Protein backbone atom coordinates (compact mmCIF):
# COMPACT_ATOMS: atom_id res chain seq x y z
CA UNK A 1 0.00 0.00 0.00
CA UNK A 2 1.15 3.55 -0.71
CA UNK A 3 2.45 5.78 2.05
CA UNK A 4 1.67 9.45 2.44
CA UNK A 5 3.37 12.19 4.44
CA UNK A 6 0.98 14.49 6.29
CA UNK A 7 2.23 17.86 7.56
CA UNK A 8 0.10 20.11 9.75
CA UNK A 9 0.33 23.63 8.32
CA UNK A 10 -2.39 25.42 10.32
CA UNK A 11 -3.35 25.35 13.98
CA UNK A 12 -6.34 23.46 15.33
CA UNK A 13 -7.14 26.36 17.67
CA UNK A 14 -10.61 27.84 17.11
CA UNK A 15 -11.70 24.81 15.06
CA UNK A 16 -14.61 22.47 15.84
CA UNK A 17 -13.83 19.76 18.39
CA UNK A 18 -14.31 17.09 15.74
CA UNK A 19 -11.49 18.53 13.61
CA UNK A 20 -9.20 18.78 16.65
CA UNK A 21 -9.80 15.11 17.45
CA UNK A 22 -9.16 14.16 13.83
CA UNK A 23 -5.75 15.86 13.97
CA UNK A 24 -4.93 13.96 17.17
CA UNK A 25 -6.07 10.68 15.56
CA UNK A 26 -3.69 11.36 12.66
CA UNK A 27 -0.88 11.85 15.17
CA UNK A 28 -0.50 15.58 14.61
CA UNK A 29 -0.29 17.83 17.66
CA UNK A 30 1.62 20.96 16.60
CA UNK A 31 2.03 23.11 13.51
CA UNK A 32 4.75 21.65 11.26
CA UNK A 33 4.31 18.19 12.81
CA UNK A 34 4.94 15.46 10.21
CA UNK A 35 3.59 11.91 10.15
CA UNK A 36 4.10 9.15 7.57
CA UNK A 37 1.16 6.76 7.34
CA UNK A 38 -0.29 4.12 5.02
CA UNK A 39 -2.84 5.53 2.57
CA UNK A 40 -5.83 3.48 3.75
CA UNK A 41 -9.39 4.59 2.99
CA UNK A 42 -9.87 5.46 6.67
CA UNK A 43 -6.79 7.70 6.78
CA UNK A 44 -7.68 9.37 3.47
CA UNK A 45 -11.18 10.10 4.84
CA UNK A 46 -9.70 11.76 7.94
CA UNK A 47 -7.32 13.79 5.77
CA UNK A 48 -10.25 14.98 3.66
CA UNK A 49 -12.01 16.30 6.78
CA UNK A 50 -9.03 18.46 7.76
CA UNK A 51 -7.50 19.15 4.34
CA UNK A 52 -7.55 22.90 5.03
CA UNK A 53 -5.19 22.34 8.00
CA UNK A 54 -2.72 19.86 6.48
CA UNK A 55 -0.47 19.33 3.47
CA UNK A 56 -0.27 15.84 1.96
CA UNK A 57 2.57 14.39 -0.13
CA UNK A 58 2.75 10.94 -1.71
CA UNK A 59 5.90 8.99 -1.01
CA UNK A 60 7.46 7.04 -3.88
mmCIF file of the N, C-alpha and C atoms, coordinates in Angstrom:
data_MODEL
# 
_entry.id   MODEL 
# 
loop_
_atom_site.group_PDB 
_atom_site.id 
_atom_site.type_symbol 
_atom_site.label_atom_id 
_atom_site.label_alt_id 
_atom_site.label_comp_id 
_atom_site.label_asym_id 
_atom_site.label_entity_id 
_atom_site.label_seq_id 
_atom_site.pdbx_PDB_ins_code 
_atom_site.Cartn_x 
_atom_site.Cartn_y 
_atom_site.Cartn_z 
_atom_site.occupancy 
_atom_site.B_iso_or_equiv 
_atom_site.pdbx_formal_charge 
_atom_site.auth_seq_id 
_atom_site.auth_comp_id 
_atom_site.auth_asym_id 
_atom_site.auth_atom_id 
_atom_site.pdbx_PDB_model_num 
ATOM 1   N N  . UNK A 1 1  ? 0.840   -1.187 0.000  1.00 0.00 ? 1  UNK A N  1 
ATOM 2   C CA . UNK A 1 1  ? 0.000   0.000  0.000  1.00 0.00 ? 1  UNK A CA 1 
ATOM 3   C C  . UNK A 1 1  ? 0.884   1.249  0.000  1.00 0.00 ? 1  UNK A C  1 
ATOM 4   N N  . UNK A 1 2  ? 0.394   2.299  -0.636 1.00 0.00 ? 2  UNK A N  1 
ATOM 5   C CA . UNK A 1 2  ? 1.152   3.549  -0.711 1.00 0.00 ? 2  UNK A CA 1 
ATOM 6   C C  . UNK A 1 2  ? 1.240   4.217  0.646  1.00 0.00 ? 2  UNK A C  1 
ATOM 7   N N  . UNK A 1 3  ? 2.297   4.984  0.830  1.00 0.00 ? 3  UNK A N  1 
ATOM 8   C CA . UNK A 1 3  ? 2.454   5.777  2.050  1.00 0.00 ? 3  UNK A CA 1 
ATOM 9   C C  . UNK A 1 3  ? 2.299   7.250  1.678  1.00 0.00 ? 3  UNK A C  1 
ATOM 10  N N  . UNK A 1 4  ? 1.784   8.013  2.624  1.00 0.00 ? 4  UNK A N  1 
ATOM 11  C CA . UNK A 1 4  ? 1.668   9.454  2.443  1.00 0.00 ? 4  UNK A CA 1 
ATOM 12  C C  . UNK A 1 4  ? 2.310   10.152 3.632  1.00 0.00 ? 4  UNK A C  1 
ATOM 13  N N  . UNK A 1 5  ? 2.790   11.361 3.381  1.00 0.00 ? 5  UNK A N  1 
ATOM 14  C CA . UNK A 1 5  ? 3.369   12.185 4.438  1.00 0.00 ? 5  UNK A CA 1 
ATOM 15  C C  . UNK A 1 5  ? 2.409   13.337 4.681  1.00 0.00 ? 5  UNK A C  1 
ATOM 16  N N  . UNK A 1 6  ? 1.945   13.448 5.923  1.00 0.00 ? 6  UNK A N  1 
ATOM 17  C CA . UNK A 1 6  ? 0.981   14.488 6.294  1.00 0.00 ? 6  UNK A CA 1 
ATOM 18  C C  . UNK A 1 6  ? 1.697   15.502 7.171  1.00 0.00 ? 6  UNK A C  1 
ATOM 19  N N  . UNK A 1 7  ? 1.620   16.775 6.791  1.00 0.00 ? 7  UNK A N  1 
ATOM 20  C CA . UNK A 1 7  ? 2.232   17.858 7.556  1.00 0.00 ? 7  UNK A CA 1 
ATOM 21  C C  . UNK A 1 7  ? 1.138   18.825 7.983  1.00 0.00 ? 7  UNK A C  1 
ATOM 22  N N  . UNK A 1 8  ? 1.086   19.129 9.270  1.00 0.00 ? 8  UNK A N  1 
ATOM 23  C CA . UNK A 1 8  ? 0.105   20.107 9.755  1.00 0.00 ? 8  UNK A CA 1 
ATOM 24  C C  . UNK A 1 8  ? 0.634   21.496 9.465  1.00 0.00 ? 8  UNK A C  1 
ATOM 25  N N  . UNK A 1 9  ? -0.125  22.303 8.707  1.00 0.00 ? 9  UNK A N  1 
ATOM 26  C CA . UNK A 1 9  ? 0.331   23.635 8.324  1.00 0.00 ? 9  UNK A CA 1 
ATOM 27  C C  . UNK A 1 9  ? -0.461  24.752 9.010  1.00 0.00 ? 9  UNK A C  1 
ATOM 28  N N  . UNK A 1 10 ? -1.602  24.426 9.597  1.00 0.00 ? 10 UNK A N  1 
ATOM 29  C CA . UNK A 1 10 ? -2.394  25.419 10.322 1.00 0.00 ? 10 UNK A CA 1 
ATOM 30  C C  . UNK A 1 10 ? -2.788  24.853 11.676 1.00 0.00 ? 10 UNK A C  1 
ATOM 31  N N  . UNK A 1 11 ? -3.011  25.736 12.622 1.00 0.00 ? 11 UNK A N  1 
ATOM 32  C CA . UNK A 1 11 ? -3.349  25.351 13.982 1.00 0.00 ? 11 UNK A CA 1 
ATOM 33  C C  . UNK A 1 11 ? -4.781  24.835 14.087 1.00 0.00 ? 11 UNK A C  1 
ATOM 34  N N  . UNK A 1 12 ? -5.002  23.956 15.051 1.00 0.00 ? 12 UNK A N  1 
ATOM 35  C CA . UNK A 1 12 ? -6.338  23.460 15.326 1.00 0.00 ? 12 UNK A CA 1 
ATOM 36  C C  . UNK A 1 12 ? -7.114  24.351 16.279 1.00 0.00 ? 12 UNK A C  1 
ATOM 37  N N  . UNK A 1 13 ? -6.470  25.425 16.757 1.00 0.00 ? 13 UNK A N  1 
ATOM 38  C CA . UNK A 1 13 ? -7.136  26.355 17.671 1.00 0.00 ? 13 UNK A CA 1 
ATOM 39  C C  . UNK A 1 13 ? -8.305  27.027 16.942 1.00 0.00 ? 13 UNK A C  1 
ATOM 40  N N  . UNK A 1 14 ? -9.400  27.191 17.638 1.00 0.00 ? 14 UNK A N  1 
ATOM 41  C CA . UNK A 1 14 ? -10.613 27.837 17.110 1.00 0.00 ? 14 UNK A CA 1 
ATOM 42  C C  . UNK A 1 14 ? -11.240 27.033 15.975 1.00 0.00 ? 14 UNK A C  1 
ATOM 43  N N  . UNK A 1 15 ? -11.066 25.719 16.024 1.00 0.00 ? 15 UNK A N  1 
ATOM 44  C CA . UNK A 1 15 ? -11.701 24.809 15.063 1.00 0.00 ? 15 UNK A CA 1 
ATOM 45  C C  . UNK A 1 15 ? -12.700 23.947 15.828 1.00 0.00 ? 15 UNK A C  1 
ATOM 46  N N  . UNK A 1 16 ? -13.658 23.357 15.136 1.00 0.00 ? 16 UNK A N  1 
ATOM 47  C CA . UNK A 1 16 ? -14.609 22.471 15.836 1.00 0.00 ? 16 UNK A CA 1 
ATOM 48  C C  . UNK A 1 16 ? -13.870 21.311 16.515 1.00 0.00 ? 16 UNK A C  1 
ATOM 49  N N  . UNK A 1 17 ? -14.436 20.837 17.611 1.00 0.00 ? 17 UNK A N  1 
ATOM 50  C CA . UNK A 1 17 ? -13.826 19.756 18.390 1.00 0.00 ? 17 UNK A CA 1 
ATOM 51  C C  . UNK A 1 17 ? -13.574 18.519 17.534 1.00 0.00 ? 17 UNK A C  1 
ATOM 52  N N  . UNK A 1 18 ? -14.451 18.259 16.608 1.00 0.00 ? 18 UNK A N  1 
ATOM 53  C CA . UNK A 1 18 ? -14.311 17.088 15.736 1.00 0.00 ? 18 UNK A CA 1 
ATOM 54  C C  . UNK A 1 18 ? -13.028 17.168 14.899 1.00 0.00 ? 18 UNK A C  1 
ATOM 55  N N  . UNK A 1 19 ? -12.712 18.357 14.392 1.00 0.00 ? 19 UNK A N  1 
ATOM 56  C CA . UNK A 1 19 ? -11.490 18.527 13.606 1.00 0.00 ? 19 UNK A CA 1 
ATOM 57  C C  . UNK A 1 19 ? -10.259 18.406 14.487 1.00 0.00 ? 19 UNK A C  1 
ATOM 58  N N  . UNK A 1 20 ? -10.319 18.911 15.711 1.00 0.00 ? 20 UNK A N  1 
ATOM 59  C CA . UNK A 1 20 ? -9.198  18.780 16.648 1.00 0.00 ? 20 UNK A CA 1 
ATOM 60  C C  . UNK A 1 20 ? -8.914  17.313 16.933 1.00 0.00 ? 20 UNK A C  1 
ATOM 61  N N  . UNK A 1 21 ? -9.967  16.530 17.161 1.00 0.00 ? 21 UNK A N  1 
ATOM 62  C CA . UNK A 1 21 ? -9.799  15.112 17.449 1.00 0.00 ? 21 UNK A CA 1 
ATOM 63  C C  . UNK A 1 21 ? -9.283  14.357 16.227 1.00 0.00 ? 21 UNK A C  1 
ATOM 64  N N  . UNK A 1 22 ? -9.657  14.788 15.045 1.00 0.00 ? 22 UNK A N  1 
ATOM 65  C CA . UNK A 1 22 ? -9.156  14.157 13.828 1.00 0.00 ? 22 UNK A CA 1 
ATOM 66  C C  . UNK A 1 22 ? -7.659  14.384 13.697 1.00 0.00 ? 22 UNK A C  1 
ATOM 67  N N  . UNK A 1 23 ? -7.192  15.591 14.008 1.00 0.00 ? 23 UNK A N  1 
ATOM 68  C CA . UNK A 1 23 ? -5.749  15.861 13.974 1.00 0.00 ? 23 UNK A CA 1 
ATOM 69  C C  . UNK A 1 23 ? -5.003  14.975 14.961 1.00 0.00 ? 23 UNK A C  1 
ATOM 70  N N  . UNK A 1 24 ? -5.556  14.809 16.161 1.00 0.00 ? 24 UNK A N  1 
ATOM 71  C CA . UNK A 1 24 ? -4.926  13.955 17.167 1.00 0.00 ? 24 UNK A CA 1 
ATOM 72  C C  . UNK A 1 24 ? -4.901  12.500 16.684 1.00 0.00 ? 24 UNK A C  1 
ATOM 73  N N  . UNK A 1 25 ? -5.994  12.055 16.062 1.00 0.00 ? 25 UNK A N  1 
ATOM 74  C CA . UNK A 1 25 ? -6.072  10.684 15.560 1.00 0.00 ? 25 UNK A CA 1 
ATOM 75  C C  . UNK A 1 25 ? -5.044  10.440 14.456 1.00 0.00 ? 25 UNK A C  1 
ATOM 76  N N  . UNK A 1 26 ? -4.716  11.479 13.701 1.00 0.00 ? 26 UNK A N  1 
ATOM 77  C CA . UNK A 1 26 ? -3.695  11.363 12.660 1.00 0.00 ? 26 UNK A CA 1 
ATOM 78  C C  . UNK A 1 26 ? -2.291  11.434 13.244 1.00 0.00 ? 26 UNK A C  1 
ATOM 79  N N  . UNK A 1 27 ? -2.182  11.775 14.515 1.00 0.00 ? 27 UNK A N  1 
ATOM 80  C CA . UNK A 1 27 ? -0.880  11.851 15.165 1.00 0.00 ? 27 UNK A CA 1 
ATOM 81  C C  . UNK A 1 27 ? -0.230  13.209 15.054 1.00 0.00 ? 27 UNK A C  1 
ATOM 82  N N  . UNK A 1 28 ? -1.027  14.218 14.759 1.00 0.00 ? 28 UNK A N  1 
ATOM 83  C CA . UNK A 1 28 ? -0.505  15.580 14.611 1.00 0.00 ? 28 UNK A CA 1 
ATOM 84  C C  . UNK A 1 28 ? -0.924  16.398 15.829 1.00 0.00 ? 28 UNK A C  1 
ATOM 85  N N  . UNK A 1 29 ? 0.047   17.076 16.456 1.00 0.00 ? 29 UNK A N  1 
ATOM 86  C CA . UNK A 1 29 ? -0.292  17.835 17.658 1.00 0.00 ? 29 UNK A CA 1 
ATOM 87  C C  . UNK A 1 29 ? 0.215   19.269 17.631 1.00 0.00 ? 29 UNK A C  1 
ATOM 88  N N  . UNK A 1 30 ? 1.092   19.605 16.705 1.00 0.00 ? 30 UNK A N  1 
ATOM 89  C CA . UNK A 1 30 ? 1.621   20.961 16.596 1.00 0.00 ? 30 UNK A CA 1 
ATOM 90  C C  . UNK A 1 30 ? 1.727   21.342 15.128 1.00 0.00 ? 30 UNK A C  1 
ATOM 91  N N  . UNK A 1 31 ? 1.802   22.637 14.872 1.00 0.00 ? 31 UNK A N  1 
ATOM 92  C CA . UNK A 1 31 ? 2.034   23.111 13.512 1.00 0.00 ? 31 UNK A CA 1 
ATOM 93  C C  . UNK A 1 31 ? 3.420   22.632 13.081 1.00 0.00 ? 31 UNK A C  1 
ATOM 94  N N  . UNK A 1 32 ? 3.542   22.211 11.858 1.00 0.00 ? 32 UNK A N  1 
ATOM 95  C CA . UNK A 1 32 ? 4.753   21.645 11.257 1.00 0.00 ? 32 UNK A CA 1 
ATOM 96  C C  . UNK A 1 32 ? 5.053   20.225 11.731 1.00 0.00 ? 32 UNK A C  1 
ATOM 97  N N  . UNK A 1 33 ? 4.139   19.596 12.449 1.00 0.00 ? 33 UNK A N  1 
ATOM 98  C CA . UNK A 1 33 ? 4.309   18.186 12.810 1.00 0.00 ? 33 UNK A CA 1 
ATOM 99  C C  . UNK A 1 33 ? 4.140   17.354 11.545 1.00 0.00 ? 33 UNK A C  1 
ATOM 100 N N  . UNK A 1 34 ? 4.964   16.309 11.405 1.00 0.00 ? 34 UNK A N  1 
ATOM 101 C CA . UNK A 1 34 ? 4.935   15.463 10.205 1.00 0.00 ? 34 UNK A CA 1 
ATOM 102 C C  . UNK A 1 34 ? 4.705   14.025 10.628 1.00 0.00 ? 34 UNK A C  1 
ATOM 103 N N  . UNK A 1 35 ? 3.870   13.318 9.866  1.00 0.00 ? 35 UNK A N  1 
ATOM 104 C CA . UNK A 1 35 ? 3.586   11.915 10.151 1.00 0.00 ? 35 UNK A CA 1 
ATOM 105 C C  . UNK A 1 35 ? 3.523   11.160 8.828  1.00 0.00 ? 35 UNK A C  1 
ATOM 106 N N  . UNK A 1 36 ? 4.191   10.012 8.749  1.00 0.00 ? 36 UNK A N  1 
ATOM 107 C CA . UNK A 1 36 ? 4.103   9.149  7.574  1.00 0.00 ? 36 UNK A CA 1 
ATOM 108 C C  . UNK A 1 36 ? 3.181   7.994  7.911  1.00 0.00 ? 36 UNK A C  1 
ATOM 109 N N  . UNK A 1 37 ? 2.153   7.799  7.081  1.00 0.00 ? 37 UNK A N  1 
ATOM 110 C CA . UNK A 1 37 ? 1.156   6.759  7.335  1.00 0.00 ? 37 UNK A CA 1 
ATOM 111 C C  . UNK A 1 37 ? 0.815   6.040  6.035  1.00 0.00 ? 37 UNK A C  1 
ATOM 112 N N  . UNK A 1 38 ? 0.213   4.858  6.173  1.00 0.00 ? 38 UNK A N  1 
ATOM 113 C CA . UNK A 1 38 ? -0.293  4.120  5.023  1.00 0.00 ? 38 UNK A CA 1 
ATOM 114 C C  . UNK A 1 38 ? -1.534  4.839  4.498  1.00 0.00 ? 38 UNK A C  1 
ATOM 115 N N  . UNK A 1 39 ? -1.710  4.836  3.191  1.00 0.00 ? 39 UNK A N  1 
ATOM 116 C CA . UNK A 1 39 ? -2.841  5.526  2.569  1.00 0.00 ? 39 UNK A CA 1 
ATOM 117 C C  . UNK A 1 39 ? -4.065  4.614  2.519  1.00 0.00 ? 39 UNK A C  1 
ATOM 118 N N  . UNK A 1 40 ? -4.625  4.297  3.688  1.00 0.00 ? 40 UNK A N  1 
ATOM 119 C CA . UNK A 1 40 ? -5.834  3.477  3.751  1.00 0.00 ? 40 UNK A CA 1 
ATOM 120 C C  . UNK A 1 40 ? -7.057  4.367  3.523  1.00 0.00 ? 40 UNK A C  1 
ATOM 121 N N  . UNK A 1 41 ? -8.180  3.773  3.166  1.00 0.00 ? 41 UNK A N  1 
ATOM 122 C CA . UNK A 1 41 ? -9.391  4.591  2.991  1.00 0.00 ? 41 UNK A CA 1 
ATOM 123 C C  . UNK A 1 41 ? -9.771  5.367  4.250  1.00 0.00 ? 41 UNK A C  1 
ATOM 124 N N  . UNK A 1 42 ? -9.527  4.781  5.421  1.00 0.00 ? 42 UNK A N  1 
ATOM 125 C CA . UNK A 1 42 ? -9.868  5.459  6.673  1.00 0.00 ? 42 UNK A CA 1 
ATOM 126 C C  . UNK A 1 42 ? -8.997  6.701  6.871  1.00 0.00 ? 42 UNK A C  1 
ATOM 127 N N  . UNK A 1 43 ? -7.706  6.568  6.632  1.00 0.00 ? 43 UNK A N  1 
ATOM 128 C CA . UNK A 1 43 ? -6.787  7.700  6.781  1.00 0.00 ? 43 UNK A CA 1 
ATOM 129 C C  . UNK A 1 43 ? -7.116  8.782  5.761  1.00 0.00 ? 43 UNK A C  1 
ATOM 130 N N  . UNK A 1 44 ? -7.368  8.387  4.515  1.00 0.00 ? 44 UNK A N  1 
ATOM 131 C CA . UNK A 1 44 ? -7.684  9.369  3.474  1.00 0.00 ? 44 UNK A CA 1 
ATOM 132 C C  . UNK A 1 44 ? -8.973  10.119 3.803  1.00 0.00 ? 44 UNK A C  1 
ATOM 133 N N  . UNK A 1 45 ? -9.937  9.445  4.421  1.00 0.00 ? 45 UNK A N  1 
ATOM 134 C CA . UNK A 1 45 ? -11.177 10.102 4.842  1.00 0.00 ? 45 UNK A CA 1 
ATOM 135 C C  . UNK A 1 45 ? -10.918 11.137 5.925  1.00 0.00 ? 45 UNK A C  1 
ATOM 136 N N  . UNK A 1 46 ? -10.038 10.798 6.878  1.00 0.00 ? 46 UNK A N  1 
ATOM 137 C CA . UNK A 1 46 ? -9.699  11.755 7.942  1.00 0.00 ? 46 UNK A CA 1 
ATOM 138 C C  . UNK A 1 46 ? -8.964  12.952 7.355  1.00 0.00 ? 46 UNK A C  1 
ATOM 139 N N  . UNK A 1 47 ? -8.062  12.694 6.406  1.00 0.00 ? 47 UNK A N  1 
ATOM 140 C CA . UNK A 1 47 ? -7.316  13.791 5.773  1.00 0.00 ? 47 UNK A CA 1 
ATOM 141 C C  . UNK A 1 47 ? -8.281  14.722 5.045  1.00 0.00 ? 47 UNK A C  1 
ATOM 142 N N  . UNK A 1 48 ? -9.283  14.155 4.392  1.00 0.00 ? 48 UNK A N  1 
ATOM 143 C CA . UNK A 1 48 ? -10.250 14.977 3.662  1.00 0.00 ? 48 UNK A CA 1 
ATOM 144 C C  . UNK A 1 48 ? -11.008 15.917 4.596  1.00 0.00 ? 48 UNK A C  1 
ATOM 145 N N  . UNK A 1 49 ? -11.265 15.474 5.823  1.00 0.00 ? 49 UNK A N  1 
ATOM 146 C CA . UNK A 1 49 ? -12.008 16.299 6.780  1.00 0.00 ? 49 UNK A CA 1 
ATOM 147 C C  . UNK A 1 49 ? -11.197 17.478 7.293  1.00 0.00 ? 49 UNK A C  1 
ATOM 148 N N  . UNK A 1 50 ? -9.873  17.373 7.253  1.00 0.00 ? 50 UNK A N  1 
ATOM 149 C CA . UNK A 1 50 ? -9.027  18.465 7.762  1.00 0.00 ? 50 UNK A CA 1 
ATOM 150 C C  . UNK A 1 50 ? -8.044  18.944 6.687  1.00 0.00 ? 50 UNK A C  1 
ATOM 151 N N  . UNK A 1 51 ? -8.430  18.809 5.416  1.00 0.00 ? 51 UNK A N  1 
ATOM 152 C CA . UNK A 1 51 ? -7.504  19.146 4.335  1.00 0.00 ? 51 UNK A CA 1 
ATOM 153 C C  . UNK A 1 51 ? -7.106  20.617 4.324  1.00 0.00 ? 51 UNK A C  1 
ATOM 154 N N  . UNK A 1 52 ? -7.892  21.478 4.953  1.00 0.00 ? 52 UNK A N  1 
ATOM 155 C CA . UNK A 1 52 ? -7.550  22.897 5.028  1.00 0.00 ? 52 UNK A CA 1 
ATOM 156 C C  . UNK A 1 52 ? -6.501  23.178 6.104  1.00 0.00 ? 52 UNK A C  1 
ATOM 157 N N  . UNK A 1 53 ? -6.174  22.174 6.918  1.00 0.00 ? 53 UNK A N  1 
ATOM 158 C CA . UNK A 1 53 ? -5.191  22.341 7.996  1.00 0.00 ? 53 UNK A CA 1 
ATOM 159 C C  . UNK A 1 53 ? -3.892  21.581 7.729  1.00 0.00 ? 53 UNK A C  1 
ATOM 160 N N  . UNK A 1 54 ? -3.875  20.716 6.716  1.00 0.00 ? 54 UNK A N  1 
ATOM 161 C CA . UNK A 1 54 ? -2.719  19.855 6.480  1.00 0.00 ? 54 UNK A CA 1 
ATOM 162 C C  . UNK A 1 54 ? -2.253  19.934 5.028  1.00 0.00 ? 54 UNK A C  1 
ATOM 163 N N  . UNK A 1 55 ? -1.014  19.471 4.816  1.00 0.00 ? 55 UNK A N  1 
ATOM 164 C CA . UNK A 1 55 ? -0.469  19.330 3.469  1.00 0.00 ? 55 UNK A CA 1 
ATOM 165 C C  . UNK A 1 55 ? -0.121  17.850 3.317  1.00 0.00 ? 55 UNK A C  1 
ATOM 166 N N  . UNK A 1 56 ? -0.483  17.267 2.177  1.00 0.00 ? 56 UNK A N  1 
ATOM 167 C CA . UNK A 1 56 ? -0.265  15.835 1.961  1.00 0.00 ? 56 UNK A CA 1 
ATOM 168 C C  . UNK A 1 56 ? 0.659   15.622 0.773  1.00 0.00 ? 56 UNK A C  1 
ATOM 169 N N  . UNK A 1 57 ? 1.656   14.746 0.952  1.00 0.00 ? 57 UNK A N  1 
ATOM 170 C CA . UNK A 1 57 ? 2.569   14.387 -0.129 1.00 0.00 ? 57 UNK A CA 1 
ATOM 171 C C  . UNK A 1 57 ? 2.608   12.870 -0.247 1.00 0.00 ? 57 UNK A C  1 
ATOM 172 N N  . UNK A 1 58 ? 2.596   12.382 -1.489 1.00 0.00 ? 58 UNK A N  1 
ATOM 173 C CA . UNK A 1 58 ? 2.749   10.939 -1.712 1.00 0.00 ? 58 UNK A CA 1 
ATOM 174 C C  . UNK A 1 58 ? 4.215   10.584 -1.679 1.00 0.00 ? 58 UNK A C  1 
ATOM 175 N N  . UNK A 1 59 ? 4.527   9.459  -1.053 1.00 0.00 ? 59 UNK A N  1 
ATOM 176 C CA . UNK A 1 59 ? 5.901   8.989  -1.014 1.00 0.00 ? 59 UNK A CA 1 
ATOM 177 C C  . UNK A 1 59 ? 6.075   7.900  -2.069 1.00 0.00 ? 59 UNK A C  1 
ATOM 178 N N  . UNK A 1 60 ? 7.193   7.965  -2.783 1.00 0.00 ? 60 UNK A N  1 
ATOM 179 C CA . UNK A 1 60 ? 7.459   7.042  -3.876 1.00 0.00 ? 60 UNK A CA 1 
ATOM 180 C C  . UNK A 1 60 ? 7.593   5.664  -3.390 1.00 0.00 ? 60 UNK A C  1 
# 
